[in-house]
Amino acid sequence: MQKSYRKNIRRDFRSNLNRFLSLFGIVALGVMMLTGLVSFAPSMRTAGQKYYVQQNVFDLRVLSTLGRGPLVKLY
């Protein structure tokens, strides 16, 4: 039983070799892409922060719908 099962697995693997290789290639590409994104994200974050500091970009913009001008009395 065990010997015939192993033979059957080997036979299936040999007959579907292209399918297994393409599946392995797709998985390898996905792993490489995810690894690259995970390792590249912190450096992109620090580069973005440096750019914002150099360009003097505001961090938060607050808009109000209470009045037209910037100085509105609320009382």
C-alpha positions, 0 to 999 in steps of 0.5 A, a space after each residue: 500500500 505504501 509503496 504503490 502510494 509513493 509510486 503514484 505520487 511520483 507518477 503524478 508529479 512527473 506527468 504534471 511537472 510544468 504545472 508544479 513548476 509554474 505554481 512554484 514560480 508564481 509563489 516565488 514571485 509573490 514571496 519576492 514582491 511581498 519581501 521587497 515591499 516589507 523591506 522598502 516601506 520604512 525607508 520610503 516612510 523616512 524619505 517622505 518625512 524628510 521631504 515634508 520637513 524640507 518643503 515645510 508642508 503642514 501636518 494638519 489642515 482644519 476647515 470650519 463651516 461656521 463662518 466665511 472668514 478666518 476670525 469668527 466670533 463664536 459667542 
